[in-house]
């Protein structure tokens, strides 16, 4: 049993946590409200620079900057570093939303110095991803990538955010997952609707990604583009 003193300490800690959360939101909004149109790129932190997925992420980011988009990543190594590198070396906007973790995560050197945010809380970080992105690209990754991808899919499916392109990159990696979604979620259990499958096209090519996004926005990538949702 906890003593009354222990309960009082817990309530005090919860109050201070609330202020930490608020300050993290304020810092993020003040930094990112000035962004132009951006695309979030998700993927594994464990990929090395000589890996094809790293090189593809770098190419995708470079092409997006050529089309007028900035790039937002989780700010860490691997595919996140590759995407920031592709944007930075192509003179594009390069944003990093880093998360404090006991392993894997550290800021990569290709983030614009005034667009490098550090987060304590995953849920605040995901709000920043979602609010300021006009498209989402998921390259192969682990549990964190799955978490980010399914968060965006759920928010889109339920109408909590505006519909934007959500593109899975890597047919060999993603096709087995999509097949399971079709066979188990849709056909065997009817836990999703057939139109939900349209939310997740799978591609292998950077040019196809650019084509999907440009077609969706019909060439309008100016300041008229709105945040994905309003708080």
ZADO-1210 file (C-alpha; in nm, 4 decimals, padded with zeros to 6 digits):
<atoms>
<atom x="00.0000" y="00.0000" z="00.0000" code="UNK" pos="1"/>
<atom x="00.1215" y="00.3493" z="-00.0850" code="UNK" pos="2"/>
<atom x="00.1297" y="00.6033" z="00.1956" code="UNK" pos="3"/>
<atom x="-00.0471" y="00.9391" z="00.1657" code="UNK" pos="4"/>
<atom x="00.2945" y="01.1018" z="00.1367" code="UNK" pos="5"/>
<atom x="00.3835" y="00.8793" z="-00.1597" code="UNK" pos="6"/>
<atom x="00.0517" y="00.9598" z="-00.3320" code="UNK" pos="7"/>
<atom x="00.1193" y="01.3296" z="-00.2800" code="UNK" pos="8"/>
<atom x="00.4612" y="01.2977" z="-00.4414" code="UNK" pos="9"/>
<atom x="00.3093" y="01.1135" z="-00.7368" code="UNK" pos="10"/>
<atom x="00.0497" y="01.3864" z="-00.7924" code="UNK" pos="11"/>
<atom x="00.3217" y="01.6498" z="-00.7803" code="UNK" pos="12"/>
<atom x="00.5287" y="01.4621" z="-01.0366" code="UNK" pos="13"/>
<atom x="00.2241" y="01.4337" z="-01.2645" code="UNK" pos="14"/>
<atom x="00.1713" y="01.8090" z="-01.2484" code="UNK" pos="15"/>
<atom x="00.5298" y="01.8807" z="-01.3510" code="UNK" pos="16"/>
<atom x="00.5009" y="01.6256" z="-01.6329" code="UNK" pos="17"/>
<atom x="00.2042" y="01.8213" z="-01.7700" code="UNK" pos="18"/>
<atom x="00.4179" y="02.1350" z="-01.7906" code="UNK" pos="19"/>
<atom x="00.6959" y="01.9417" z="-01.9637" code="UNK" pos="20"/>
<atom x="00.4447" y="01.8190" z="-02.2233" code="UNK" pos="21"/>
<atom x="00.3071" y="02.1684" z="-02.2793" code="UNK" pos="22"/>
<atom x="00.6542" y="02.3167" z="-02.3201" code="UNK" pos="23"/>
<atom x="00.7411" y="02.0487" z="-02.5752" code="UNK" pos="24"/>
<atom x="00.4281" y="02.1273" z="-02.7772" code="UNK" pos="25"/>
<atom x="00.4976" y="02.5008" z="-02.7645" code="UNK" pos="26"/>
<atom x="00.8587" y="02.4544" z="-02.8767" code="UNK" pos="27"/>
<atom x="00.7482" y="02.2326" z="-03.1642" code="UNK" pos="28"/>
<atom x="00.4714" y="02.4616" z="-03.2837" code="UNK" pos="29"/>
<atom x="00.6880" y="02.7720" z="-03.2679" code="UNK" pos="30"/>
<atom x="00.9626" y="02.6025" z="-03.4681" code="UNK" pos="31"/>
<atom x="00.7513" y="02.4235" z="-03.7279" code="UNK" pos="32"/>
<atom x="00.4754" y="02.6780" z="-03.7893" code="UNK" pos="33"/>
<atom x="00.7140" y="02.8585" z="-04.0242" code="UNK" pos="34"/>
<atom x="00.7679" y="02.5570" z="-04.2500" code="UNK" pos="35"/>
<atom x="00.6525" y="02.5333" z="-04.6070" code="UNK" pos="36"/>
<atom x="00.5091" y="02.2083" z="-04.7487" code="UNK" pos="37"/>
<atom x="00.6935" y="01.9017" z="-04.6164" code="UNK" pos="38"/>
<atom x="00.6956" y="01.5245" z="-04.6456" code="UNK" pos="39"/>
<atom x="00.7670" y="01.2947" z="-04.3511" code="UNK" pos="40"/>
<atom x="00.9931" y="00.9986" z="-04.4213" code="UNK" pos="41"/>
<atom x="00.9921" y="00.6999" z="-04.1832" code="UNK" pos="42"/>
<atom x="01.2331" y="00.4052" z="-04.1740" code="UNK" pos="43"/>
<atom x="01.4836" y="00.2010" z="-03.9792" code="UNK" pos="44"/>
<atom x="01.7535" y="00.3598" z="-03.7651" code="UNK" pos="45"/>
<atom x="01.9736" y="00.0524" z="-03.8160" code="UNK" pos="46"/>
<atom x="02.0408" y="00.0839" z="-04.1893" code="UNK" pos="47"/>
<atom x="02.4003" y="00.1632" z="-04.2901" code="UNK" pos="48"/>
<atom x="02.5047" y="00.4040" z="-04.5688" code="UNK" pos="49"/>
<atom x="02.6014" y="00.1200" z="-04.8041" code="UNK" pos="50"/>
<atom x="02.2546" y="-00.0382" z="-04.7835" code="UNK" pos="51"/>
<atom x="02.0179" y="00.0017" z="-05.0840" code="UNK" pos="52"/>
<atom x="01.7384" y="00.1293" z="-04.8557" code="UNK" pos="53"/>
<atom x="01.9666" y="00.4092" z="-04.7284" code="UNK" pos="54"/>
<atom x="02.0612" y="00.5072" z="-05.0814" code="UNK" pos="55"/>
<atom x="01.6983" y="00.4990" z="-05.1970" code="UNK" pos="56"/>
<atom x="01.5890" y="00.7196" z="-04.9057" code="UNK" pos="57"/>
<atom x="01.8591" y="00.9713" z="-04.9935" code="UNK" pos="58"/>
<atom x="01.7452" y="00.9758" z="-05.3560" code="UNK" pos="59"/>
<atom x="01.3779" y="01.0140" z="-05.2630" code="UNK" pos="60"/>
<atom x="01.4531" y="01.3092" z="-05.0353" code="UNK" pos="61"/>
<atom x="01.6634" y="01.4807" z="-05.2999" code="UNK" pos="62"/>
<atom x="01.3849" y="01.4449" z="-05.5558" code="UNK" pos="63"/>
<atom x="01.1269" y="01.5801" z="-05.3134" code="UNK" pos="64"/>
<atom x="01.3332" y="01.8931" z="-05.2537" code="UNK" pos="65"/>
<atom x="01.3534" y="01.9434" z="-05.6287" code="UNK" pos="66"/>
<atom x="00.9730" y="01.9435" z="-05.6304" code="UNK" pos="67"/>
<atom x="00.9555" y="02.2097" z="-05.3609" code="UNK" pos="68"/>
<atom x="00.9028" y="01.9948" z="-05.0527" code="UNK" pos="69"/>
<atom x="01.0983" y="01.9969" z="-04.7308" code="UNK" pos="70"/>
<atom x="01.1793" y="01.6690" z="-04.5561" code="UNK" pos="71"/>
<atom x="01.0897" y="01.5747" z="-04.1990" code="UNK" pos="72"/>
<atom x="01.2408" y="01.2689" z="-04.0310" code="UNK" pos="73"/>
<atom x="01.2828" y="01.1295" z="-03.6827" code="UNK" pos="74"/>
<atom x="01.6249" y="01.2946" z="-03.6784" code="UNK" pos="75"/>
<atom x="01.8244" y="00.9808" z="-03.6056" code="UNK" pos="76"/>
<atom x="02.0619" y="00.7525" z="-03.7984" code="UNK" pos="77"/>
<atom x="01.9818" y="00.5029" z="-04.0732" code="UNK" pos="78"/>
<atom x="01.7056" y="00.5897" z="-04.3169" code="UNK" pos="79"/>
<atom x="01.6329" y="00.9069" z="-04.1216" code="UNK" pos="80"/>
<atom x="01.9901" y="01.0238" z="-04.1757" code="UNK" pos="81"/>
<atom x="01.9727" y="00.9296" z="-04.5430" code="UNK" pos="82"/>
<atom x="01.6579" y="01.1353" z="-04.5964" code="UNK" pos="83"/>
<atom x="01.7975" y="01.4386" z="-04.4136" code="UNK" pos="84"/>
<atom x="02.1193" y="01.4009" z="-04.6124" code="UNK" pos="85"/>
<atom x="01.9348" y="01.3893" z="-04.9441" code="UNK" pos="86"/>
<atom x="01.7464" y="01.7058" z="-04.8551" code="UNK" pos="87"/>
<atom x="02.0432" y="01.8930" z="-04.7067" code="UNK" pos="88"/>
<atom x="02.2882" y="01.8204" z="-04.9878" code="UNK" pos="89"/>
<atom x="02.0249" y="01.9290" z="-05.2395" code="UNK" pos="90"/>
<atom x="01.9782" y="02.2635" z="-05.0596" code="UNK" pos="91"/>
<atom x="01.6343" y="02.1663" z="-04.9324" code="UNK" pos="92"/>
<atom x="01.4664" y="02.2071" z="-04.5947" code="UNK" pos="93"/>
<atom x="01.5831" y="01.9304" z="-04.3588" code="UNK" pos="94"/>
<atom x="01.3911" y="01.8842" z="-04.0312" code="UNK" pos="95"/>
<atom x="01.4662" y="01.6379" z="-03.7520" code="UNK" pos="96"/>
<atom x="01.2281" y="01.5360" z="-03.4729" code="UNK" pos="97"/>
<atom x="01.4655" y="01.3491" z="-03.2461" code="UNK" pos="98"/>
<atom x="01.3530" y="01.1346" z="-02.9512" code="UNK" pos="99"/>
<atom x="01.5460" y="01.0682" z="-02.6324" code="UNK" pos="100"/>
<atom x="01.6170" y="00.6926" z="-02.6208" code="UNK" pos="101"/>
<atom x="01.8656" y="00.4794" z="-02.4253" code="UNK" pos="102"/>
<atom x="01.9976" y="00.3270" z="-02.7510" code="UNK" pos="103"/>
<atom x="02.0010" y="00.3729" z="-03.1291" code="UNK" pos="104"/>
<atom x="01.8866" y="00.7329" z="-03.1437" code="UNK" pos="105"/>
<atom x="02.1093" y="01.0375" z="-03.1796" code="UNK" pos="106"/>
<atom x="02.0730" y="01.3403" z="-03.4043" code="UNK" pos="107"/>
<atom x="02.2286" y="01.3033" z="-03.7468" code="UNK" pos="108"/>
<atom x="02.4469" y="01.5840" z="-03.8879" code="UNK" pos="109"/>
<atom x="02.2257" y="01.6689" z="-04.1875" code="UNK" pos="110"/>
<atom x="01.9465" y="01.8515" z="-04.0047" code="UNK" pos="111"/>
<atom x="01.9126" y="02.2291" z="-04.0375" code="UNK" pos="112"/>
<atom x="02.0495" y="02.3651" z="-03.7099" code="UNK" pos="113"/>
<atom x="01.7321" y="02.5626" z="-03.6309" code="UNK" pos="114"/>
<atom x="01.5005" y="02.2725" z="-03.7277" code="UNK" pos="115"/>
<atom x="01.6393" y="02.0098" z="-03.4901" code="UNK" pos="116"/>
<atom x="01.3856" y="01.9335" z="-03.2167" code="UNK" pos="117"/>
<atom x="01.4459" y="01.6969" z="-02.9255" code="UNK" pos="118"/>
<atom x="01.1477" y="01.5188" z="-02.7736" code="UNK" pos="119"/>
<atom x="01.0949" y="01.3330" z="-02.4470" code="UNK" pos="120"/>
<atom x="00.7495" y="01.2063" z="-02.5422" code="UNK" pos="121"/>
<atom x="00.6641" y="00.9914" z="-02.8437" code="UNK" pos="122"/>
<atom x="00.3092" y="01.1221" z="-02.8628" code="UNK" pos="123"/>
<atom x="00.4217" y="01.4851" z="-02.8905" code="UNK" pos="124"/>
<atom x="00.6694" y="01.3878" z="-03.1600" code="UNK" pos="125"/>
<atom x="00.3972" y="01.2095" z="-03.3578" code="UNK" pos="126"/>
<atom x="00.1744" y="01.5168" z="-03.3429" code="UNK" pos="127"/>
<atom x="00.4556" y="01.7169" z="-03.5029" code="UNK" pos="128"/>
<atom x="00.5002" y="01.4557" z="-03.7760" code="UNK" pos="129"/>
<atom x="00.1317" y="01.4517" z="-03.8573" code="UNK" pos="130"/>
<atom x="00.0470" y="01.8210" z="-03.8280" code="UNK" pos="131"/>
<atom x="00.3195" y="01.9503" z="-04.0568" code="UNK" pos="132"/>
<atom x="00.3373" y="01.6906" z="-04.3360" code="UNK" pos="133"/>
<atom x="00.1645" y="01.6930" z="-04.6723" code="UNK" pos="134"/>
<atom x="00.2595" y="01.3290" z="-04.7396" code="UNK" pos="135"/>
<atom x="00.4099" y="01.0315" z="-04.5577" code="UNK" pos="136"/>
<atom x="00.6648" y="00.7880" z="-04.6966" code="UNK" pos="137"/>
<atom x="00.7443" y="00.4659" z="-04.5100" code="UNK" pos="138"/>
<atom x="01.0600" y="00.2804" z="-04.6044" code="UNK" pos="139"/>
<atom x="01.1444" y="-00.0558" z="-04.4439" code="UNK" pos="140"/>
<atom x="01.1858" y="-00.0403" z="-04.0689" code="UNK" pos="141"/>
<atom x="01.1098" y="-00.1967" z="-03.7336" code="UNK" pos="142"/>
<atom x="00.8504" y="-00.1444" z="-03.4634" code="UNK" pos="143"/>
<atom x="00.8934" y="00.2334" z="-03.4562" code="UNK" pos="144"/>
<atom x="00.8282" y="00.2571" z="-03.8289" code="UNK" pos="145"/>
<atom x="00.5204" y="00.0365" z="-03.7937" code="UNK" pos="146"/>
<atom x="00.3958" y="00.2524" z="-03.5073" code="UNK" pos="147"/>
<atom x="00.4307" y="00.5716" z="-03.7110" code="UNK" pos="148"/>
<atom x="00.2783" y="00.4179" z="-04.0233" code="UNK" pos="149"/>
<atom x="-00.0277" y="00.2702" z="-03.8530" code="UNK" pos="150"/>
<atom x="-00.0803" y="00.5890" z="-03.6539" code="UNK" pos="151"/>
<atom x="-00.1097" y="00.7829" z="-03.9803" code="UNK" pos="152"/>
<atom x="-00.3270" y="00.5151" z="-04.1429" code="UNK" pos="153"/>
<atom x="-00.5632" y="00.5120" z="-03.8443" code="UNK" pos="154"/>
<atom x="-00.5938" y="00.8912" z="-03.8296" code="UNK" pos="155"/>
<atom x="-00.6680" y="00.9009" z="-04.2026" code="UNK" pos="156"/>
<atom x="-00.9146" y="00.6103" z="-04.1925" code="UNK" pos="157"/>
<atom x="-01.1083" y="00.7720" z="-03.9064" code="UNK" pos="158"/>
<atom x="-01.1082" y="01.1198" z="-04.0608" code="UNK" pos="159"/>
<atom x="-00.9037" y="01.2763" z="-03.7805" code="UNK" pos="160"/>
<atom x="-00.6592" y="01.4229" z="-04.0347" code="UNK" pos="161"/>
<atom x="-00.6996" y="01.5371" z="-04.3922" code="UNK" pos="162"/>
<atom x="-00.6348" y="01.2687" z="-04.6499" code="UNK" pos="163"/>
<atom x="-00.2789" y="01.2939" z="-04.7850" code="UNK" pos="164"/>
<atom x="-00.0560" y="01.0481" z="-04.9742" code="UNK" pos="165"/>
<atom x="00.0751" y="00.7597" z="-04.7620" code="UNK" pos="166"/>
<atom x="00.3296" y="00.5640" z="-04.9637" code="UNK" pos="167"/>
<atom x="00.5070" y="00.2410" z="-04.8711" code="UNK" pos="168"/>
<atom x="00.8474" y="00.2022" z="-05.0355" code="UNK" pos="169"/>
<atom x="00.9866" y="-00.1455" z="-05.0985" code="UNK" pos="170"/>
<atom x="00.7593" y="-00.4082" z="-05.2513" code="UNK" pos="171"/>
<atom x="00.9639" y="-00.7009" z="-05.1204" code="UNK" pos="172"/>
<atom x="00.9392" y="-00.5675" z="-04.7636" code="UNK" pos="173"/>
<atom x="00.5807" y="-00.4395" z="-04.7533" code="UNK" pos="174"/>
<atom x="00.3893" y="-00.6795" z="-04.9804" code="UNK" pos="175"/>
<atom x="00.3759" y="-00.9671" z="-04.7247" code="UNK" pos="176"/>
<atom x="00.2311" y="-00.7271" z="-04.4663" code="UNK" pos="177"/>
<atom x="-00.0290" y="-00.5960" z="-04.7087" code="UNK" pos="178"/>
<atom x="-00.1192" y="-00.9517" z="-04.8093" code="UNK" pos="179"/>
<atom x="-00.1794" y="-01.0333" z="-04.4425" code="UNK" pos="180"/>
<atom x="-00.3956" y="-00.7236" z="-04.4067" code="UNK" pos="181"/>
<atom x="-00.6016" y="-00.8314" z="-04.7069" code="UNK" pos="182"/>
<atom x="-00.6305" y="-01.1995" z="-04.6105" code="UNK" pos="183"/>
<atom x="-00.6774" y="-01.1672" z="-04.2346" code="UNK" pos="184"/>
<atom x="-00.8113" y="-00.8209" z="-04.1577" code="UNK" pos="185"/>
<atom x="-01.0322" y="-00.7799" z="-04.4642" code="UNK" pos="186"/>
<atom x="-01.1373" y="-01.1134" z="-04.6115" code="UNK" pos="187"/>
<atom x="-01.1420" y="-01.3436" z="-04.3072" code="UNK" pos="188"/>
<atom x="-01.2645" y="-01.0991" z="-04.0445" code="UNK" pos="189"/>
<atom x="-01.3968" y="-00.7862" z="-04.2208" code="UNK" pos="190"/>
<atom x="-01.2172" y="-00.5670" z="-03.9665" code="UNK" pos="191"/>
<atom x="-01.1389" y="-00.3066" z="-04.2331" code="UNK" pos="192"/>
<atom x="-01.3152" y="-00.1874" z="-04.5483" code="UNK" pos="193"/>
<atom x="-01.1909" y="-00.2552" z="-04.9020" code="UNK" pos="194"/>
<atom x="-01.1307" y="00.1163" z="-04.9598" code="UNK" pos="195"/>
<atom x="-00.8849" y="00.1205" z="-04.6692" code="UNK" pos="196"/>
<atom x="-00.6419" y="-00.0659" z="-04.8923" code="UNK" pos="197"/>
<atom x="-00.6263" y="00.2391" z="-05.1191" code="UNK" pos="198"/>
<atom x="-00.4507" y="00.4257" z="-04.8373" code="UNK" pos="199"/>
<atom x="-00.1280" y="00.2290" z="-04.8774" code="UNK" pos="200"/>
<atom x="00.0167" y="00.2052" z="-05.2303" code="UNK" pos="201"/>
<atom x="00.3480" y="00.0164" z="-05.2491" code="UNK" pos="202"/>
<atom x="00.6210" y="00.1384" z="-05.4846" code="UNK" pos="203"/>
<atom x="00.9914" y="00.0858" z="-05.5476" code="UNK" pos="204"/>
<atom x="01.0862" y="00.3953" z="-05.7437" code="UNK" pos="205"/>
<atom x="01.1554" y="00.7552" z="-05.6398" code="UNK" pos="206"/>
<atom x="00.9979" y="00.8932" z="-05.9556" code="UNK" pos="207"/>
<atom x="00.6759" y="00.7042" z="-05.8873" code="UNK" pos="208"/>
<atom x="00.6633" y="00.8581" z="-05.5398" code="UNK" pos="209"/>
<atom x="00.7026" y="01.2065" z="-05.6839" code="UNK" pos="210"/>
<atom x="00.4341" y="01.1318" z="-05.9418" code="UNK" pos="211"/>
<atom x="00.1847" y="01.0144" z="-05.6759" code="UNK" pos="212"/>
<atom x="00.2382" y="01.3255" z="-05.4641" code="UNK" pos="213"/>
<atom x="00.2318" y="01.5703" z="-05.7561" code="UNK" pos="214"/>
<atom x="-00.0832" y="01.4097" z="-05.8951" code="UNK" pos="215"/>
<atom x="-00.2522" y="01.4334" z="-05.5554" code="UNK" pos="216"/>
<atom x="-00.1770" y="01.8058" z="-05.5249" code="UNK" pos="217"/>
<atom x="-00.2052" y="01.8818" z="-05.8971" code="UNK" pos="218"/>
<atom x="00.1083" y="02.0939" z="-05.8822" code="UNK" pos="219"/>
<atom x="-00.0060" y="02.3109" z="-05.5880" code="UNK" pos="220"/>
<atom x="00.2800" y="02.3068" z="-05.3378" code="UNK" pos="221"/>
<atom x="00.2665" y="02.6736" z="-05.2413" code="UNK" pos="222"/>
<atom x="00.1710" y="02.8373" z="-04.9161" code="UNK" pos="223"/>
<atom x="-00.1958" y="02.7553" z="-04.9770" code="UNK" pos="224"/>
<atom x="-00.1340" y="02.4014" z="-04.8533" code="UNK" pos="225"/>
<atom x="-00.2790" y="02.3637" z="-04.5062" code="UNK" pos="226"/>
<atom x="-00.1538" y="02.1672" z="-04.2035" code="UNK" pos="227"/>
<atom x="-00.2795" y="01.8097" z="-04.1994" code="UNK" pos="228"/>
<atom x="-00.5046" y="01.8976" z="-03.9040" code="UNK" pos="229"/>
<atom x="-00.5824" y="02.1891" z="-03.6741" code="UNK" pos="230"/>
<atom x="-00.5710" y="02.1674" z="-03.2962" code="UNK" pos="231"/>
</atoms>
